[in-house]
Structures are given as structure tokens and as C-alpha cells.
């Protein structure tokens, strides 16, 4: 009798284990089979990923092309927004998410992150004549200071949770937000250091990042992979490790991130 009960228990245990294994995501096998990697990206964030008339360019796009080549797969971009990024990703619209995505606990609750490939951080972008006025959180976090943010990402979160006393205006998307500062409709846009550097370069003498080498809040960027898919995460992590070790990671970053 005891042997029969034990046999039933072991059979049930093996069935449960097999079911759990079969329900776990296996993105790597899927990509190897379909020869396609679907990539979610907002495509509005230089230097990481930018939609240039239908062609996505930047650090992340160069890197994802290399990742795809290692899998003998083609890249299919699934354009998303910062507001819908995580919903699109968890809905299974793509295999990986890229584009200068900050590693946050809120996002980590919904998906896995690769190892960080870039150190970034919240940095004020202002008119160049105002650099001395907005050096600290205390100088920005005042009712008379007009700040602007784009919806759905870490920039909005920082504005709403840290700069609670400042006068916040939401701009519908990231592409036109810089003109708000230039046109003096807003005073400060707190974004990531990398974007502040790029926009300072594009608008020399007009827009300036405030101490991008010393961000108000340090952060790191990573790629998102499906929740529970540790095999694919390990593959992506190893890809970044090899790119870093070979010097290719730094070369790609330096190609897109102006330093002058």
C-alpha cells in the first residue's frame, strides 16, 4: 500500500515538474528556430535607440544587430512608447526590450534585466545661461521652477517623486521636449546623463547638461528579457561580457556618445 502511494506521489511530482518546465519561456530556442528576434524599443532616445525615418539607430541597435548575428537571426523592431513598454513586453509582443532602459525595481517586478551595460543617471538639461541656477535638487525643486517630463518612464517618475514642489508640465513624447526648454516654456528637463550629453552637443551654446559626470541620481541601463527565462538572460549577459572584454562595447558607445 505504501509503495503504491509513493508511486502515485512520484508520478504526480514528475508530471508537475514536466509541466512547469514546459511552461517556462525558452526565448533562445524560439529565436534559433524562427531565425527572428523581436525587439521592443520606443526609438526616441539618443544615443541608445532613435527612429530615423523608419531606421532605428544607436548604441542599442548596433548591439542588438550583433546579438542577432550570433543567433543567425534577423531583427524585427516593435515600436513602443515609454508608457506602454512594459505592457507591450509582458504581453509577448517582443523577445527583448532595448533603447536606454533604466534598471528599476518597478520594471524588475515584471521582467528580468540583463547585466548593466552602461552607467547613467538623472541630469538636469537647461539653457546654458542657467547652468549655475540649477546645480542641485534643492535649486530645482521650487514652485517657481518650471520642469518638463515625458510620460511613462523614469523621467516622469523622478519628476513626480523627487521634484514634488516644482511646477511640472508633461510633454506628450520625448522628441519635442527639448524645444520646450529652448523656447523658454520650461526651465529644466531632468533626463539621463547620456541624453543630456547628446543634446548639449546638438544644441551647442543653447542647451547644457548640468554636471552629467555627477548625476543627481546614478542609474544603470540594461535590456529586458522575459520573466523567468534565465537561460536567455544568461546568453545576453554572456554577450555583453564578451563585447566588453573585446573592447567592442566601448567602441560602439563612443561611436554614438559625443565627447567634446
C-alpha positions, 0 to 999 in steps of 0.5 A: 500500500505504501509503495503504491502511494509513493508511486502515485506521489512520484508520478504526480511530482514528475508530471508537475515538474514536466509541466512547469518546465514546459511552461517556462519561456525558452526565448533562445530556442524560439529565436534559433528556430524562427531565425527572428528576434523581436525587439521592443524599443520606443526609438526616441532616445539618443544615443541608445535607440532613435527612429530615423525615418523608419531606421532605428539607430544607436548604441542599442541597435548596433548591439542588438544587430550583433546579438542577432548575428550570433543567433543567425537571426534577423531583427524585427523592431516593435515600436513602443512608447515609454508608457506602454513598454512594459505592457507591450513586453509582458504581453509577448509582443517582443523577445527583448526590450532595448533603447536606454532602459533604466534598471528599476525595481518597478520594471524588475517586478515584471521582467528580468534585466540583463547585466548593466551595460552602461552607467547613467543617471538623472541630469538636469538639461537647461539653457546654458545661461542657467547652468549655475541656477540649477546645480542641485535638487534643492535649486530645482525643486521650487514652485517657481521652477518650471520642469518638463517630463515625458510620460511613462518612464523614469523621467516622469517618475523622478519628476513626480517623486523627487521634484514634488514642489516644482511646477511640472508640465508633461510633454506628450513624447520625448522628441519635442521636449527639448524645444520646450526648454529652448523656447523658454516654456520650461526651465529644466528637463531632468533626463539621463546623463547620456541624453543630456550629453547628446543634446548639449552637443546638438544644441551647442551654446543653447542647451547644457547638461548640468554636471552629467559626470555627477548625476543627481541620481546614478542609474544603470541601463540594461535590456529586458528579457522575459520573466523567468527565462534565465537561460536567455538572460544568461546568453545576453549577459554572456554577450555583453561580457564578451563585447566588453572584454573585446573592447567592442562595447566601448567602441560602439558607445563612443561611436554614438556618445559625443565627447567634446 
